[in-house]
Amino acid sequence: MFILAAQLRRVAGFRGLGRISLVAAVVAVACLVAFLAGAGIGFFVLFLAVVLAWLVLVAARASSVAS
C-alpha cells in the first residue's frame, strides 16, 4: 500500500487515491502491530476492514477510469 500510494499520485485518474492509500497503509500497519502485541482481536478485524475498504476503493476507481 505504501508503494502504491506513491505510484497512484503520478497517474492522473488515480491522483485522489494517493493520500487515501497512505492513510490506509498507516492505519493497517498500526492495527496489525497492535494485534500482534496482544491488544485484542478487534485490531485484526479493523486491519481486515481497512485493507478490504482500500481494495474496494481502488477497484471502483479502476472501473470508472476504464469505462
Backbone as CSV, one residue per row, in Angstrom:
resi,resn,N_x,N_y,N_z,CA_x,CA_y,CA_z,C_x,C_y,C_z
1,MET,0.819,-1.186,0.000,0.000,0.000,0.000,0.873,1.264,0.000
2,PHE,1.997,1.195,0.689,2.877,2.363,0.712,3.444,2.637,-0.679
3,ILE,3.843,1.595,-1.368,4.416,1.768,-2.703,3.354,2.268,-3.672
4,LEU,2.165,1.710,-3.584,1.096,2.136,-4.480,0.648,3.561,-4.192
5,ALA,0.769,4.014,-2.963,0.401,5.392,-2.640,1.255,6.367,-3.438
6,ALA,2.529,6.088,-3.543,3.420,6.953,-4.320,3.125,6.845,-5.817
7,GLN,2.832,5.628,-6.270,2.564,5.431,-7.700,1.222,6.038,-8.109
8,LEU,0.226,5.960,-7.243,-1.096,6.473,-7.587,-1.110,7.989,-7.717
9,ARG,-0.209,8.663,-7.031,-0.144,10.128,-7.150,0.323,10.573,-8.532
10,ARG,1.023,9.706,-9.240,1.565,10.051,-10.559,0.577,9.828,-11.689
11,VAL,-0.436,8.994,-11.458,-1.402,8.660,-12.500,-2.594,9.609,-12.375
12,ALA,-2.951,10.248,-13.479,-3.988,11.285,-13.449,-5.333,10.768,-12.933
13,GLY,-5.767,9.601,-13.362,-7.064,9.085,-12.958,-7.138,8.626,-11.513
14,PHE,-5.988,8.376,-10.902,-5.938,7.849,-9.543,-5.337,8.841,-8.554
15,ARG,-5.154,10.080,-8.944,-4.437,11.042,-8.112,-5.052,11.219,-6.729
16,GLY,-6.368,11.164,-6.624,-7.026,11.342,-5.336,-6.829,10.179,-4.376
17,LEU,-6.435,9.028,-4.886,-6.264,7.859,-4.031,-4.885,7.786,-3.384
18,GLY,-3.979,8.647,-3.757,-2.636,8.609,-3.182,-2.631,8.847,-1.691
19,ARG,-3.304,9.904,-1.268,-3.347,10.240,0.153,-4.175,9.209,0.931
20,ILE,-5.269,8.769,0.323,-6.107,7.752,0.973,-5.318,6.461,1.166
21,SER,-4.527,6.090,0.177,-3.721,4.876,0.279,-2.684,5.000,1.383
22,LEU,-2.086,6.153,1.496,-1.083,6.362,2.544,-1.708,6.268,3.935
23,VAL,-2.851,6.906,4.122,-3.538,6.856,5.413,-3.979,5.434,5.727
24,ALA,-4.525,4.743,4.730,-4.964,3.361,4.941,-3.785,2.458,5.301
25,ALA,-2.652,2.681,4.671,-1.471,1.873,4.970,-0.994,2.097,6.402
26,VAL,-0.978,3.335,6.839,-0.541,3.634,8.210,-1.499,3.007,9.219
27,VAL,-2.806,3.137,8.982,-3.793,2.560,9.891,-3.685,1.036,9.901
28,ALA,-3.502,0.435,8.719,-3.397,-1.022,8.631,-2.170,-1.534,9.391
29,VAL,-1.037,-0.873,9.219,0.174,-1.301,9.927,0.006,-1.121,11.438
30,ALA,-0.595,-0.015,11.845,-0.805,0.218,13.277,-1.729,-0.848,13.873
31,CYS,-2.773,-1.202,13.156,-3.697,-2.234,13.647,-3.014,-3.593,13.708
32,LEU,-2.214,-3.903,12.719,-1.526,-5.187,12.709,-0.511,-5.275,13.851
33,VAL,0.217,-4.203,14.084,1.185,-4.181,15.188,0.465,-4.305,16.528
34,ALA,-0.665,-3.610,16.668,-1.425,-3.689,17.914,-1.952,-5.105,18.138
35,PHE,-2.426,-5.733,17.075,-2.921,-7.104,17.210,-1.796,-8.057,17.596
36,LEU,-0.658,-7.935,16.944,0.469,-8.820,17.248,1.033,-8.581,18.644
37,ALA,0.828,-7.369,19.168,1.285,-7.060,20.524,0.316,-7.575,21.583
38,GLY,-0.815,-8.120,21.135,-1.758,-8.708,22.079,-2.871,-7.793,22.523
39,ALA,-3.173,-6.765,21.739,-4.194,-5.806,22.141,-5.616,-6.318,21.938
40,GLY,-5.789,-7.367,21.175,-7.131,-7.931,21.005,-7.470,-8.195,19.558
41,ILE,-8.497,-9.005,19.372,-8.922,-9.413,18.035,-9.569,-8.256,17.272
42,GLY,-10.061,-7.274,17.982,-10.686,-6.119,17.332,-9.736,-5.396,16.393
43,PHE,-8.474,-5.350,16.737,-7.496,-4.693,15.882,-7.260,-5.476,14.592
44,PHE,-7.343,-6.803,14.675,-7.197,-7.609,13.464,-8.411,-7.432,12.558
45,VAL,-9.581,-7.360,13.143,-10.798,-7.119,12.358,-10.725,-5.747,11.699
46,LEU,-10.252,-4.754,12.411,-10.098,-3.422,11.840,-9.059,-3.420,10.723
47,PHE,-7.980,-4.160,10.907,-6.969,-4.309,9.858,-7.592,-4.880,8.589
48,LEU,-8.360,-5.954,8.733,-9.010,-6.562,7.572,-10.003,-5.605,6.926
49,ALA,-10.739,-4.859,7.727,-11.713,-3.905,7.189,-11.027,-2.786,6.402
50,VAL,-9.914,-2.295,6.919,-9.189,-1.218,6.232,-8.628,-1.718,4.898
51,VAL,-8.037,-2.890,4.899,-7.467,-3.438,3.663,-8.570,-3.704,2.643
52,LEU,-9.680,-4.272,3.081,-10.781,-4.547,2.166,-11.389,-3.261,1.619
53,ALA,-11.576,-2.265,2.461,-12.120,-0.982,2.010,-11.189,-0.323,0.996
54,TRP,-9.892,-0.406,1.237,-8.930,0.168,0.289,-9.003,-0.548,-1.050
55,LEU,-9.086,-1.878,-1.017,-9.195,-2.642,-2.262,-10.459,-2.284,-3.027
56,VAL,-11.560,-2.106,-2.326,-12.817,-1.734,-2.976,-12.706,-0.348,-3.603
57,LEU,-12.095,0.599,-2.902,-11.925,1.946,-3.456,-11.062,1.939,-4.715
58,VAL,-9.961,1.219,-4.682,-9.071,1.148,-5.847,-9.776,0.456,-7.008
59,ALA,-10.509,-0.607,-6.722,-11.230,-1.315,-7.790,-12.333,-0.438,-8.383
60,ALA,-13.036,0.300,-7.550,-14.094,1.191,-8.058,-13.499,2.282,-8.930
61,ARG,-12.382,2.845,-8.517,-11.748,3.883,-9.322,-11.229,3.325,-10.629
62,ALA,-10.654,2.125,-10.584,-10.160,1.483,-11.805,-11.315,1.200,-12.760
63,SER,-12.434,0.797,-12.210,-13.598,0.526,-13.041,-14.127,1.799,-13.692
64,SER,-14.139,2.896,-12.956,-14.629,4.152,-13.531,-13.659,4.735,-14.542
65,VAL,-12.369,4.536,-14.324,-11.368,5.038,-15.276,-11.406,4.229,-16.559
66,ALA,-11.646,2.933,-16.430,-11.662,2.048,-17.611,-12.898,2.288,-18.461
67,SER,-13.974,2.791,-17.898,-15.216,2.996,-18.651,-15.154,4.207,-19.539
